[in-house]
Amino acid sequence: MNKTIHKIYVGLFLIVGIGVTILLAVNGFDYYTTSLEERFFNVGHATLKPSGAIGHGLGIIGTLMMIFGVAIYMIRKRYRKFFNIGYLKHWLEFHIFLCSVGPVLVLYHTAFKFGGIVSVSFWSMVLVVLSGVVGRFIYLQIPRTIQGQEISISDLNAMKENLANKLRGILSEDSITLADFEKFVSADRYKSYNLIVAVGFFIKDYFNNRKVMKSIKRRIKLLGINYAEQKE
């Protein structure tokens, strides 16, 4: 899957997700904005209530989407015989699509009425979705091969040292950027923090590292060096 097709692939998921959310909101706007006490008299109550034809259907479809999304991703990730069927990141994107739109359908199935065990189930689902967002962020921070497999620590250290030596040569006349780079590649800055403080520092350090990377890329571009060649 080339970059253009991949953009279309992800774009379709985004369009469908947003489109479904807007369509359901527009279709049931009058009903969902009516107070709970007066909904019984609304013309859409028979179909949009949780036990109605549409409401019940949305719950079933949303639940199946989440189950299917989790199942196919776990199967693709854990069973070696499926390793060559597409890239893992593409399966992850499909998983995210199903497990994002599914909860939206379940939300409309509830007709925004929460209480008792339904409330517990709904907020549990929300926590699972949020954990998926955090998990996706962490997943992107882990270096992987083009097939989506994690790179071993030894290979990663070798790649890091090779690229670091190349960049030191490029930045040799830019002492400020070189100093920032040396901090960027050093793990010693994490050693003096306990777990709780390290979490806050990690978030701050993430944005600082992005800033350093932009400075390095600008320096490479200024020198007229092909960035793709430096990564090889």
Secondary structure, DSSP 8 states (H G I E B T S, - for coil): --HHHHHHHHHHHHHHHHHHHHHHHHHTHHHHTS-TTTGGGSTTHHHHSTTSHHHHHHHHHHHHHHHHHHHHHHHHHH-GGGTTSS-HHHHHHHHHHHHHHHHHHHHHHTTT---THHHHHHHHHHHHHHHHHHHHHHHHHS-B-TTS-B--HHHHHHHHHHHHHHHHHHTTT-HHHHHHHHHHH-SGGGTT--HHHHHHHHHHHHHHHHHHHHHHHHHHHHTT--HHHHH-
